[in-house]
Amino acid sequence: MPGAYPKKPDDYICTQIPLPQFEDAVGYISKFKPIVNASVHHIILSGCSSWMEGTQAKKPGPCTSQCRSTILYAWAHNGAPLTLPKGSAFEMGRLTKTKSLTMEVHYMRKETEPDYATVELTYTYTPTPYHAGILLMFNAEGSIPPLTQHFTTNISCSQTSILKFHLLFRLETPAPIYVIRVRTHAHALGRAVLGYYKHPGEREFHLLARGNPQWPQTFYRPSQLLALSDYVELDNGDLLLARCVYDSTNRTRITEMGSTNADEMCNLYLMYIMDSKYELPEDSELCADEMVPGAWRFPPQGSFDYAPETPPPVFSKEKLELELDLHWRVHGIRLGQVGGVAIAETKDGDSQLFVFHRGENVWDSSSFDEKFVYQGYRTRFVSSPIVQVDPYTGRVVDAFGDNLFVLPHGISVARNGKDGSPEALWVTDVALHQVMKFTWGKWNEPSLVLGNKGEPGRGPDSFCQPADVAVASTGEIFVADGYCNQRIVKFSANGEYITSWGVGGRTVRDPDPENGFQVVHSLTIISPEEAGHGAQKGIEQICAADRERGEIDCYDLDGTRISNYDDVVLQPTVFSIVYSPLYK
């Protein structure tokens, strides 16, 4: 979005985006990643069938005359990035049906600064075995009476009526399609949108999706909407059906189908993939109203019910596809054992990588006695333990912290609660049992030191092998007093002790088998703007990696546990965690 100025709450602003790099080539989009601020309610990215000359997007303006041939991606607040299954992609370029892009952004509030809401596309020029398309099922004929519960509007069509019109509604497509994502849409009265399919000759309805249009408007995996699989195969002759369920008990007028907020809608978007040896159907975007007489004569059980108010979690247990850069390395310095790394992004958009390492010192089984006192006969301070590195080139930008650290462990960046700019660098040393703060850019000496140098302890002013630090938007400091004390300690922004929680006297050598932590190894903050749904919404959280339990616990800032993550994918151990709002 090239600098939009939403002038009022609930403002809709659109732009058209050219694709000059694809004038003579086809791009294959495999991933959509939103980059937005908190005022953005939703984004719809569509393909346009008209080629657009030039390299600059159109000036942002009203959405009344936007070009939208097919929807490619839809994101709403609390939605997630979308990665298509491996080997599948949307096609774009002058030689395809998507010759340019249009972007619709719905803003929740007025803005005084220009907004640049972004959808980052990951693409390749290499053709994929499967190409993707969207099937839109909608009802444009319904009329909802006032003061009525569980009122329904229906949609029915066979793939023949979508892909190739045929009076007998028999499928005449050369290959099956596989539904991989589903999105529902209705307005204020909508309480459920359901999708079904039936095989030829069958009377049984197979559930394709059951969603609430009041949930975040994003594409969900079919299994999140109660389908049996995340790849729903639709074959020759299959009948597609959809139904919207409304509640007009608080409305005293008739509501027609239409595009304004005073009207209603009934939309079900099916994102599918198909063997790329075959052309995507010309009319695959449209399946309207009841095209198959009698299809809803015997509706399935539950098709009049409202969907749950609580949306399904939008996260995926699939691993992120990260690729190791075998050629990247830190140049100009020899690193010892690396205790931790941290990334900071400055106001001007630059990224900075900080590496916290132990030089020639090594942490092994002989480093501490039974009371957790460091056993280095000659305590050697690490030379240049904190190394600032250009994350792109690996070049050392700065190095500091001489004569301060023995066994570095955790390093983290504290950010300004308003604009997210870095304010301080926090580090821990397990040999010194201390936590130190470096005010941003003032690397000569720490501005705050917590803990007693070389002395392990359990009191309010002591630590025993502290592992990590996280700072809330309030400025309050949280320390993972991890190996010996098995607790989280909370301090004020000035370093004054407030409270702690955990096992207390238990240690890593004598853990409590039933309660508390077994090595609090890493901390991360979830800001109030990004925090959860329902009772969790708007509550800032401090989350801890309980290393030896293989669990993650999240608390409010007073230490009340809000949630616990103990999925088998976390076993046997969780060493480090970080929160990303894109994958919540």
C-alpha positions as CSV (number, residue, x, y, z in Angstrom):
1,M,0.0,0.0,0.0
2,P,1.8,3.1,-1.2
3,G,1.1,5.5,1.7
4,A,-2.6,5.4,2.5
5,Y,-4.3,7.9,4.8
6,P,-7.4,6.3,6.3
7,K,-9.6,9.3,7.1
8,K,-12.1,7.6,9.3
9,P,-12.7,4.4,11.3
10,D,-13.6,1.4,9.1
11,D,-12.1,3.0,6.0
12,Y,-11.5,0.8,3.0
13,I,-8.6,1.8,0.7
14,C,-7.4,0.1,-2.5
15,T,-4.6,0.2,-4.9
16,Q,-3.5,-1.6,-8.1
17,I,0.0,-2.9,-8.4
18,P,1.8,-3.6,-11.7
19,L,4.0,-6.6,-12.3
20,P,6.7,-5.3,-14.7
21,Q,9.2,-8.1,-13.9
22,F,6.6,-10.6,-15.2
23,E,6.0,-9.0,-18.6
24,D,7.6,-11.9,-20.5
25,A,7.8,-14.5,-17.7
26,V,5.5,-16.3,-15.3
27,G,5.9,-16.0,-11.5
28,Y,4.8,-18.8,-9.2
29,I,3.7,-17.6,-5.8
30,S,4.1,-20.1,-3.0
31,K,3.8,-18.0,0.2
32,F,1.9,-14.9,1.4
33,K,3.2,-13.0,4.4
34,P,1.4,-10.0,5.9
35,I,3.5,-7.1,7.4
36,V,1.0,-4.7,9.0
37,N,0.5,-2.4,11.9
38,A,-2.2,-2.7,14.6
39,S,-4.8,-0.5,12.8
40,V,-5.2,-2.9,9.8
41,H,-8.3,-5.0,10.2
42,H,-8.0,-7.1,7.0
43,I,-6.3,-7.3,3.6
44,I,-7.6,-8.9,0.4
45,L,-5.0,-9.4,-2.3
46,S,-6.6,-10.2,-5.7
47,G,-5.5,-10.9,-9.2
48,C,-6.6,-8.5,-12.0
49,S,-7.0,-9.6,-15.6
50,S,-5.8,-6.3,-17.0
51,W,-2.1,-5.6,-17.6
52,M,-0.8,-2.4,-16.0
53,E,2.0,-0.4,-17.5
54,G,4.8,1.2,-15.4
55,T,6.5,0.2,-12.1
56,Q,4.5,2.3,-9.5
57,A,1.3,1.3,-7.8
58,K,-1.7,3.4,-8.3
59,K,-2.5,6.2,-5.8
60,P,-4.5,4.7,-2.9
61,G,-8.2,5.5,-3.2
62,P,-11.8,4.1,-2.8
63,C,-12.5,0.5,-3.5
64,T,-15.6,1.1,-5.6
65,S,-14.0,0.4,-9.0
66,Q,-11.2,-2.0,-8.2
67,C,-10.3,-4.7,-10.6
68,R,-10.7,-8.1,-9.0
69,S,-10.7,-11.2,-11.2
70,T,-9.9,-13.7,-8.5
71,I,-8.8,-13.6,-4.9
72,L,-5.3,-14.8,-4.1
73,Y,-5.0,-14.2,-0.4
74,A,-7.1,-12.8,2.4
75,W,-5.7,-11.9,5.8
76,A,-7.5,-10.5,8.9
77,H,-6.4,-9.4,12.3
78,N,-5.0,-12.4,14.2
79,G,-4.7,-14.2,10.9
80,A,-1.5,-16.1,9.8
81,P,0.8,-16.2,6.8
82,L,-0.1,-18.7,4.1
83,T,2.3,-21.2,2.7
84,L,0.9,-23.4,-0.1
85,P,1.8,-27.1,-0.1
86,K,5.1,-27.9,-1.6
87,G,5.0,-28.1,-5.4
88,S,1.9,-25.8,-5.8
89,A,1.6,-22.1,-6.6
90,F,-0.5,-19.3,-7.9
91,E,0.6,-18.0,-11.3
92,M,1.1,-14.3,-12.1
93,G,2.3,-12.3,-15.1
94,R,1.2,-11.0,-18.4
95,L,0.9,-14.5,-19.9
96,T,-1.5,-15.6,-17.1
97,K,-4.9,-14.6,-15.8
98,T,-3.3,-12.5,-13.0
99,K,-1.7,-9.7,-15.0
100,S,-1.6,-7.2,-12.1
101,L,-2.6,-7.2,-8.4
102,T,-5.1,-5.2,-6.5
103,M,-4.9,-4.7,-2.7
104,E,-7.8,-3.9,-0.4
105,V,-7.0,-2.8,3.1
106,H,-9.7,-2.2,5.8
107,Y,-8.4,0.2,8.5
108,M,-10.0,0.1,12.0
109,R,-9.1,3.7,12.8
110,K,-8.1,7.0,11.4
111,E,-4.3,7.5,10.8
112,T,-2.3,10.7,10.7
113,E,0.8,9.1,9.2
114,P,0.9,7.2,5.8
115,D,0.4,3.5,6.0
116,Y,2.4,1.0,4.0
117,A,0.6,-2.3,4.8
118,T,2.4,-5.0,2.9
119,V,1.9,-8.6,1.7
120,E,5.3,-10.2,1.0
121,L,5.1,-12.7,-1.9
122,T,7.6,-15.6,-2.1
123,Y,7.8,-16.7,-5.7
124,T,9.9,-18.5,-8.2
125,Y,10.2,-18.6,-12.0
126,T,10.3,-22.4,-12.0
127,P,7.0,-24.0,-12.9
128,T,5.3,-26.2,-10.2
129,P,3.6,-29.5,-10.6
130,Y,0.3,-28.0,-9.3
131,H,-1.2,-24.6,-9.8
132,A,-3.7,-23.0,-7.5
133,G,-7.1,-21.4,-7.9
134,I,-10.1,-20.1,-6.0
135,L,-13.7,-21.3,-6.2
136,L,-16.1,-18.8,-4.8
137,M,-19.5,-20.1,-3.8
138,F,-22.1,-17.4,-3.0
139,N,-25.8,-16.7,-2.7
140,A,-27.1,-13.4,-4.2
141,E,-30.8,-14.2,-4.1
142,G,-31.6,-14.6,-0.4
143,S,-33.8,-12.4,1.6
144,I,-33.6,-12.6,5.4
145,P,-36.8,-11.9,7.4
146,P,-36.7,-9.9,10.6
147,L,-36.8,-11.4,14.1
148,T,-35.8,-14.9,13.0
149,Q,-33.3,-17.4,14.4
150,H,-31.5,-20.0,12.3
151,F,-32.6,-18.7,8.9
152,T,-30.7,-20.3,6.0
153,T,-29.7,-19.5,2.5
154,N,-28.4,-22.3,0.2
155,I,-26.0,-22.8,-2.6
156,S,-25.7,-25.9,-4.8
157,C,-23.7,-26.6,-7.9
158,S,-21.8,-29.5,-9.5
159,Q,-18.4,-29.1,-10.9
160,T,-20.0,-29.2,-14.3
161,S,-21.9,-26.1,-13.6
162,I,-18.7,-24.4,-12.4
163,L,-16.1,-25.8,-14.8
164,K,-18.2,-26.4,-17.8
165,F,-22.0,-25.7,-17.9
166,H,-23.9,-28.9,-18.7
167,L,-27.7,-29.3,-18.5
168,L,-27.3,-32.6,-16.6
169,F,-24.7,-31.2,-14.2
170,R,-22.1,-33.9,-15.0
171,L,-18.5,-33.1,-14.4
172,E,-16.5,-32.7,-17.5
173,T,-13.1,-31.7,-16.2
174,P,-9.9,-33.7,-17.0
175,A,-8.5,-33.8,-13.5
176,P,-9.7,-33.7,-9.8
177,I,-9.1,-30.6,-7.7
178,Y,-7.8,-30.7,-4.1
179,V,-9.2,-28.1,-1.6
180,I,-6.4,-27.0,0.7
181,R,-7.8,-23.8,2.3
182,V,-11.2,-22.4,3.1
183,R,-12.5,-18.9,4.0
184,T,-16.0,-18.0,5.1
185,H,-17.7,-14.6,4.8
186,A,-20.9,-12.9,5.8
187,H,-22.0,-9.7,7.5
188,A,-23.4,-9.0,11.0
189,L,-26.2,-11.5,11.0
190,G,-24.1,-14.5,9.9
191,R,-23.6,-17.2,12.5
192,A,-22.3,-20.1,10.4
193,V,-21.1,-20.9,6.8
194,L,-21.1,-24.6,6.0
195,G,-19.7,-26.4,2.9
196,Y,-20.5,-30.0,1.8
197,Y,-19.9,-32.2,-1.2
198,K,-21.6,-35.4,-2.4
199,H,-20.3,-38.1,-4.7
200,P,-22.4,-39.2,-7.7
201,G,-25.3,-41.3,-6.8
202,E,-24.8,-40.7,-3.0
203,R,-27.3,-39.1,-0.6
204,E,-24.7,-38.6,2.1
205,F,-23.3,-35.1,2.7
206,H,-19.5,-34.9,3.3
207,L,-18.5,-32.0,5.4
208,L,-16.1,-29.6,3.7
209,A,-16.1,-26.8,6.2
210,R,-18.0,-25.4,9.1
211,G,-16.9,-21.9,10.1
212,N,-18.2,-18.7,11.8
213,P,-18.0,-15.6,9.6
214,Q,-17.4,-13.5,12.7
215,W,-14.1,-15.2,13.2
216,P,-10.9,-13.6,11.8
217,Q,-11.4,-13.5,8.0
218,T,-8.5,-15.7,6.9
219,F,-8.0,-18.9,5.0
220,Y,-8.2,-21.9,7.3
221,R,-7.0,-25.4,6.7
222,P,-10.0,-27.7,6.1
223,S,-9.3,-29.7,9.2
224,Q,-9.6,-26.5,11.3
225,L,-13.1,-26.3,10.0
226,L,-13.9,-29.9,10.9
227,A,-13.1,-31.6,7.5
228,L,-11.5,-35.0,7.8
229,S,-8.4,-34.0,5.8
230,D,-6.4,-30.9,4.8
231,Y,-6.5,-32.1,1.1
232,V,-10.2,-32.6,0.2
233,E,-10.4,-34.3,-3.2
234,L,-13.3,-33.3,-5.5
235,D,-13.8,-35.7,-8.4
236,N,-15.8,-36.1,-11.5
237,G,-19.5,-35.5,-10.9
238,D,-19.2,-34.3,-7.3
239,L,-21.9,-32.0,-6.1
240,L,-20.8,-28.9,-4.1
241,L,-23.2,-27.4,-1.6
242,A,-23.0,-24.5,0.9
243,R,-25.3,-22.9,3.4
244,C,-25.3,-19.8,5.5
245,V,-27.1,-19.6,8.8
246,Y,-28.3,-16.2,10.1
247,D,-29.7,-14.7,13.3
248,S,-31.9,-11.6,12.7
249,T,-33.7,-11.6,16.1
250,N,-32.4,-8.1,16.9
251,R,-33.3,-6.7,13.4
252,T,-36.8,-5.4,12.6
253,R,-36.4,-5.1,8.8
254,I,-35.9,-7.4,5.9
255,T,-32.2,-7.8,5.0
256,E,-31.3,-8.4,1.3
257,M,-28.1,-9.8,-0.1
258,G,-25.7,-7.0,-1.1
259,S,-22.3,-5.4,-0.7
260,T,-22.9,-2.8,2.0
261,N,-22.8,-3.3,5.8
262,A,-26.6,-2.8,5.8
263,D,-26.9,-5.9,3.5
264,E,-25.9,-9.5,4.0
265,M,-23.6,-11.8,2.2
266,C,-23.1,-15.6,1.9
267,N,-19.7,-16.5,0.6
268,L,-17.5,-19.6,0.8
269,Y,-14.0,-19.4,-0.7
270,L,-12.4,-22.7,-1.6
271,M,-8.7,-22.5,-2.4
272,Y,-7.7,-25.6,-4.4
273,I,-4.8,-27.0,-6.4
274,M,-4.8,-28.9,-9.6
275,D,-2.4,-30.8,-11.8
276,S,-0.6,-28.1,-13.8
277,K,-0.7,-30.2,-17.0
278,Y,-4.3,-29.0,-17.2
279,E,-5.6,-25.5,-17.6
280,L,-7.5,-24.0,-14.6
281,P,-11.2,-23.8,-15.5
282,E,-12.3,-20.5,-17.1
283,D,-15.3,-20.1,-14.8
284,S,-13.9,-21.7,-11.6
285,E,-14.5,-18.6,-9.5
286,L,-18.2,-18.6,-9.5
287,C,-20.8,-21.0,-8.1
288,A,-24.0,-19.0,-7.4
289,D,-27.3,-19.8,-5.6
290,E,-29.2,-23.0,-6.0
291,M,-28.2,-24.3,-9.4
292,V,-29.2,-27.9,-8.7
293,P,-32.9,-28.3,-7.9
294,G,-33.7,-30.4,-4.9
295,A,-30.1,-30.6,-3.7
296,W,-31.1,-29.4,-0.2
297,R,-34.3,-31.4,0.1
298,F,-32.8,-33.5,2.8
299,P,-30.3,-31.3,4.6
300,P,-27.7,-33.0,6.9
301,Q,-28.0,-33.0,10.6
302,G,-26.3,-29.9,12.2
303,S,-26.7,-27.7,9.1
304,F,-29.1,-25.3,10.9
305,D,-26.8,-24.9,13.9
306,Y,-24.6,-21.9,14.6
307,A,-20.9,-22.3,14.6
308,P,-18.9,-21.9,17.8
309,E,-18.0,-18.3,18.8
310,T,-14.4,-19.2,19.6
311,P,-12.3,-19.6,16.4
312,P,-9.9,-22.5,15.9
313,P,-6.2,-21.8,16.5
314,V,-4.7,-20.5,13.3
315,F,-1.2,-21.9,14.0
316,S,0.2,-24.9,12.1
317,K,2.3,-27.6,13.7
318,E,4.2,-27.9,10.4
319,K,7.8,-27.0,10.7
320,L,8.9,-23.7,9.1
321,E,10.8,-24.3,5.9
322,L,14.2,-22.7,6.9
323,E,17.2,-23.2,4.7
324,L,20.7,-23.2,6.1
325,D,23.1,-20.8,4.5
326,L,26.3,-22.9,4.3
327,H,28.4,-20.0,3.1
328,W,27.5,-17.6,5.9
329,R,30.0,-17.1,8.8
330,V,31.3,-14.5,11.2
331,H,34.5,-12.9,9.7
332,G,37.4,-11.6,11.6
333,I,37.0,-13.2,15.1
334,R,37.2,-16.7,16.5
335,L,34.1,-17.6,18.6
336,G,34.1,-19.8,21.6
337,Q,31.0,-21.6,23.0
338,V,28.1,-19.4,22.0
339,G,25.7,-18.8,24.9
340,G,23.1,-16.9,22.9
341,V,22.3,-14.6,20.0
342,A,19.9,-11.7,19.6
343,I,18.6,-9.7,16.7
344,A,17.7,-6.0,16.9
345,E,15.9,-3.9,14.3
346,T,16.5,-0.1,14.5
347,K,14.1,2.6,13.5
348,D,15.7,3.0,10.1
349,G,15.0,-0.7,9.4
350,D,18.6,-2.0,9.8
351,S,19.0,-5.4,11.5
352,Q,21.9,-6.0,13.9
353,L,23.0,-9.4,15.2
354,F,24.6,-9.8,18.6
355,V,26.6,-12.9,19.5
356,F,27.4,-13.7,23.2
357,H,30.3,-16.2,23.4
358,R,32.7,-17.7,26.0
359,G,36.0,-17.4,24.2
360,E,38.4,-19.9,25.6
361,N,36.3,-20.7,28.7
362,V,34.2,-23.9,28.6
363,W,31.3,-25.0,30.7
364,D,31.6,-28.6,31.6
365,S,30.8,-31.0,34.5
366,S,33.8,-29.7,36.5
367,S,32.9,-26.0,36.2
368,F,30.9,-25.8,39.5
369,D,31.0,-27.5,42.9
370,E,28.0,-28.9,44.8
371,K,27.0,-25.4,45.9
372,F,27.1,-24.0,42.4
373,V,30.2,-22.0,43.0
374,Y,32.4,-21.6,39.9
375,Q,35.6,-23.6,40.1
376,G,37.8,-21.8,37.7
377,Y,41.2,-21.8,39.5
378,R,42.1,-18.6,37.6
379,T,39.0,-16.8,36.6
380,R,39.6,-15.7,33.0
381,F,37.4,-13.0,31.7
382,V,36.4,-13.4,28.1
383,S,37.9,-11.1,25.6
384,S,35.3,-9.3,23.4
385,P,32.4,-11.6,24.6
386,I,29.7,-9.5,22.9
387,V,30.2,-9.3,19.2
388,Q,28.0,-7.1,16.9
389,V,27.8,-8.6,13.5
390,D,26.2,-7.5,10.2
391,P,23.7,-10.3,9.7
392,Y,23.9,-10.2,5.9
393,T,27.7,-10.2,5.4
394,G,29.0,-11.7,8.7
395,R,31.3,-8.7,9.1
396,V,32.1,-7.7,12.7
397,V,30.8,-4.2,13.4
398,D,31.8,-3.9,17.0
399,A,32.9,-6.0,20.0
400,F,32.7,-5.1,23.7
401,G,32.3,-6.4,27.3
402,D,36.0,-7.0,28.1
403,N,36.8,-8.0,31.7
404,L,33.2,-8.5,32.6
405,F,32.1,-12.1,31.8
406,V,33.3,-15.6,32.5
407,L,30.6,-17.9,31.3
408,P,28.2,-15.9,29.2
409,H,24.7,-17.4,28.7
410,G,21.6,-15.4,27.7
411,I,21.4,-12.3,25.6
412,S,18.2,-10.4,24.7
413,V,17.1,-7.0,23.4
414,A,14.7,-4.8,25.3
415,R,12.5,-2.6,23.1
416,N,10.6,0.6,23.6
417,G,6.9,-0.2,24.4
418,K,5.6,2.4,22.0
419,D,7.6,2.3,18.8
420,G,9.5,-1.0,19.2
421,S,13.0,0.6,18.9
422,P,15.8,-1.1,20.9
423,E,16.5,0.4,24.3
424,A,18.9,-2.0,26.0
425,L,20.9,-5.2,25.7
426,W,20.5,-7.6,28.6
427,V,22.9,-10.4,29.3
428,T,23.5,-13.1,32.0
429,D,26.6,-14.9,33.3
430,V,26.2,-18.3,35.0
431,A,29.6,-18.3,36.6
432,L,29.2,-14.8,38.1
433,H,25.5,-15.4,38.9
434,Q,24.7,-11.9,37.6
435,V,22.5,-10.1,35.1
436,M,23.7,-6.9,33.3
437,K,22.0,-4.2,31.3
438,F,23.7,-2.1,28.6
439,T,21.8,1.0,27.6
440,W,21.5,1.0,23.8
441,G,24.7,2.2,22.1
442,K,26.5,2.8,25.4
443,W,28.6,-0.4,25.3
444,N,31.6,0.7,27.5
445,E,30.0,-0.4,30.8
446,P,26.7,-1.8,32.1
447,S,24.2,0.7,33.3
448,L,22.6,-1.8,35.7
449,V,24.0,-5.0,37.4
450,L,21.8,-7.4,39.4
451,G,23.1,-10.2,41.6
452,N,26.1,-10.7,43.7
453,K,29.3,-11.3,41.8
454,G,30.4,-15.0,42.0
455,E,28.0,-15.7,44.9
456,P,25.0,-18.0,44.2
457,G,21.9,-17.3,46.3
458,R,18.1,-17.7,46.6
459,G,17.2,-14.3,48.1
460,P,15.6,-11.4,46.4
461,D,18.9,-9.9,45.4
462,S,20.7,-13.1,44.3
463,F,20.7,-15.5,41.4
464,C,22.0,-19.0,40.8
465,Q,23.1,-19.5,37.2
466,P,20.6,-17.1,35.6
467,A,19.8,-18.1,32.1
468,D,17.9,-15.3,30.3
469,V,16.1,-11.9,30.6
470,A,13.0,-10.5,29.1
471,V,11.6,-7.0,29.5
472,A,7.9,-6.2,29.3
473,S,6.4,-3.1,27.7
474,T,6.0,-1.7,31.2
475,G,9.7,-1.8,31.6
476,E,9.5,-4.5,34.3
477,I,12.4,-7.0,34.2
478,F,11.9,-10.8,34.3
479,V,14.9,-13.1,34.9
480,A,15.0,-16.8,34.3
481,D,16.9,-17.8,37.4
482,G,17.1,-21.1,35.7
483,Y,19.5,-23.8,36.7
484,C,19.6,-23.8,40.5
485,N,16.6,-21.8,41.7
486,Q,14.1,-23.0,39.2
487,R,12.2,-19.7,39.3
488,I,11.3,-16.5,37.4
489,V,12.2,-13.3,39.2
490,K,10.4,-10.0,38.6
491,F,12.0,-6.6,39.1
492,S,10.9,-3.0,38.5
493,A,12.4,-1.1,35.6
494,N,14.9,0.3,38.1
495,G,16.0,-3.2,39.3
496,E,14.0,-3.3,42.5
497,Y,12.8,-6.8,43.5
498,I,9.0,-7.3,43.2
499,T,8.2,-11.0,43.3
500,S,9.2,-14.5,42.0
501,W,7.6,-17.8,41.3
502,G,8.7,-21.4,40.7
503,V,9.9,-24.3,42.8
504,G,12.1,-22.4,45.2
505,G,14.7,-24.6,46.8
506,R,14.7,-27.3,44.2
507,T,17.7,-27.5,41.8
508,V,18.5,-29.0,38.5
509,R,20.2,-31.9,40.5
510,D,17.1,-32.4,42.6
511,P,14.0,-31.3,40.6
512,D,10.4,-31.5,41.7
513,P,9.0,-34.3,39.6
514,E,5.4,-33.0,39.7
515,N,5.5,-29.2,40.0
516,G,7.4,-26.1,39.0
517,F,10.2,-25.8,36.5
518,Q,13.1,-28.1,35.6
519,V,15.5,-25.4,34.2
520,V,13.9,-22.2,33.2
521,H,16.1,-21.7,30.2
522,S,14.5,-19.0,28.0
523,L,12.0,-16.2,28.2
524,T,9.9,-14.3,25.6
525,I,7.3,-11.6,25.8
526,I,3.9,-11.5,24.1
527,S,2.7,-7.9,23.9
528,P,-0.9,-7.0,24.8
529,E,-1.6,-6.1,21.2
530,E,-0.7,-9.5,20.0
531,A,-2.0,-11.6,22.9
532,G,-4.6,-14.4,22.1
533,H,-8.3,-14.7,22.0
534,G,-11.1,-14.7,24.6
535,A,-9.9,-14.3,28.2
536,Q,-6.3,-14.0,27.1
537,K,-6.9,-11.2,24.7
538,G,-5.1,-8.0,25.6
539,I,-3.1,-9.5,28.5
540,E,0.7,-9.1,28.2
541,Q,2.4,-12.4,28.8
542,I,5.8,-13.7,29.9
543,C,6.5,-17.2,28.5
544,A,9.2,-19.5,29.7
545,A,10.9,-22.5,28.2
546,D,10.8,-25.3,30.8
547,R,13.8,-27.1,29.3
548,E,13.9,-30.5,30.9
549,R,10.1,-30.9,30.9
550,G,9.9,-30.0,27.2
551,E,7.1,-27.5,27.9
552,I,6.3,-23.8,27.6
553,D,4.4,-21.9,30.3
554,C,2.9,-18.5,29.8
555,Y,2.0,-16.1,32.6
556,D,0.5,-12.7,33.1
557,L,3.0,-10.1,34.4
558,D,2.0,-11.0,38.0
559,G,2.8,-14.6,37.7
560,T,-0.6,-16.2,37.1
561,R,-0.3,-19.0,34.6
562,I,-2.4,-18.4,31.5
563,S,-1.5,-21.3,29.2
564,N,0.8,-24.3,28.9
565,Y,2.1,-25.9,25.8
566,D,3.3,-29.5,26.2
567,D,2.7,-31.0,22.7
568,V,4.8,-34.1,21.8
569,V,6.6,-32.0,19.2
570,L,8.3,-30.1,22.0
571,Q,9.8,-33.3,23.6
572,P,12.2,-34.1,25.0
573,T,13.6,-30.6,25.7
574,V,13.0,-27.0,24.8
575,F,16.1,-24.8,24.9
576,S,15.0,-21.5,23.5
577,I,11.8,-19.7,22.5
578,V,10.9,-16.5,20.7
579,Y,7.4,-15.1,19.9
580,S,6.5,-14.0,16.4
581,P,3.1,-12.2,15.8
582,L,3.0,-13.7,12.3
583,Y,2.7,-17.2,13.6
584,K,0.5,-16.8,16.6
